[in-house]
């Protein structure tokens, strides 16, 4: 006879009547982890505007999209992402439509 028969069902210590669904604990907005992709987007956006690096502006757009997709706290994260997006757009506009950099040939 096998040892996995009806005896295991009778001796099962689990209690289905005591099982409860998982309820996550509420987390305060100030206790949420830092949104690193939003912070990196702001840094790349500022570098794109100040130093006129096209790559930094494009990376800021990519990190903005990532931060927007992983947004946890809507109010503060949206402010940070919108600021980073504006810096990225300003950097792209000044790079592609602004005057040429000194010392470069067109």
C-alpha positions as CSV (number, residue, x, y, z in Angstrom):
1,X,0.0,0.0,0.0
2,X,1.1,3.5,-0.6
3,X,1.7,5.9,2.2
4,X,0.1,8.8,0.2
5,X,-3.5,7.5,0.4
6,X,-6.4,8.7,2.4
7,X,-4.3,8.9,5.6
8,X,-2.6,12.1,4.4
9,X,-6.0,13.8,3.9
10,X,-7.2,12.9,7.3
11,X,-4.0,14.1,9.0
12,X,-3.8,17.4,7.0
13,X,-3.0,20.1,9.6
14,X,-4.1,23.0,7.4
15,X,-7.5,24.6,8.1
16,X,-9.3,25.9,5.0
17,X,-11.8,27.7,7.2
18,X,-9.1,29.8,8.8
19,X,-7.6,30.9,5.4
20,X,-7.9,34.6,4.6
21,X,-7.0,36.4,1.3
22,X,-3.8,38.4,1.3
23,X,-4.4,42.1,2.0
24,X,-1.3,44.3,1.5
25,X,-0.5,46.9,4.2
26,X,-1.1,50.5,3.1
27,X,2.1,52.4,2.6
28,X,2.4,56.2,3.1
29,X,3.5,58.2,0.1
30,X,6.7,59.4,1.9
31,X,7.6,55.7,2.6
32,X,7.6,54.6,-1.0
33,X,11.0,53.9,-2.6
34,X,12.7,56.6,-4.7
35,X,11.8,56.6,-8.4
36,X,15.4,56.3,-9.8
37,X,14.3,56.3,-13.4
38,X,12.5,59.7,-12.9
39,X,15.6,61.1,-11.1
40,X,17.9,59.9,-13.9
41,X,15.5,61.4,-16.5
42,X,15.8,64.8,-14.8
43,X,19.6,64.6,-14.7
44,X,19.8,63.6,-18.4
45,X,17.3,66.3,-19.3
46,X,19.3,69.0,-17.6
47,X,22.5,67.7,-19.2
48,X,20.8,67.7,-22.6
49,X,19.8,71.3,-22.2
50,X,22.9,72.7,-20.6
51,X,25.6,70.9,-22.5
52,X,23.5,70.4,-25.7
53,X,24.0,66.6,-25.8
54,X,21.4,65.0,-28.1
55,X,22.0,61.6,-26.5
56,X,21.2,62.9,-23.0
57,X,18.0,64.4,-24.2
58,X,16.9,61.1,-25.9
59,X,17.9,59.1,-22.8
60,X,15.8,61.5,-20.7
61,X,12.8,60.7,-23.0
62,X,13.4,57.0,-22.6
63,X,13.7,57.2,-18.8
64,X,10.6,59.4,-18.7
65,X,8.6,56.7,-20.4
66,X,10.0,54.1,-18.0
67,X,9.1,56.2,-15.0
68,X,5.6,56.9,-16.3
69,X,5.1,53.1,-16.8
70,X,6.2,52.3,-13.3
71,X,4.5,55.2,-11.5
72,X,3.5,54.4,-7.9
73,X,2.6,57.8,-6.3
74,X,0.7,59.7,-8.9
75,X,1.0,63.3,-7.7
76,X,4.8,63.5,-6.9
77,X,5.9,61.2,-9.7
78,X,3.9,63.0,-12.3
79,X,5.5,66.3,-11.3
80,X,8.9,64.8,-11.6
81,X,8.2,63.1,-14.9
82,X,6.6,66.2,-16.4
83,X,9.6,68.3,-15.4
84,X,12.1,65.7,-16.9
85,X,10.0,65.5,-20.1
86,X,10.0,69.3,-20.5
87,X,13.8,69.4,-20.0
88,X,14.2,66.6,-22.6
89,X,12.0,68.4,-25.1
90,X,13.8,71.7,-24.6
91,X,17.1,69.9,-25.1
92,X,15.9,68.3,-28.3
93,X,14.5,71.5,-29.6
94,X,17.6,73.5,-28.9
95,X,19.8,70.8,-30.3
96,X,17.9,70.3,-33.6
97,X,16.4,73.7,-34.2
98,X,18.7,76.1,-32.2
99,X,21.8,77.9,-33.4
100,X,24.9,75.7,-34.1
101,X,27.4,75.2,-31.4
102,X,30.5,77.4,-31.5
103,X,33.3,75.5,-33.2
104,X,31.1,73.1,-35.2
105,X,30.6,73.2,-39.0
106,X,27.2,72.6,-40.6
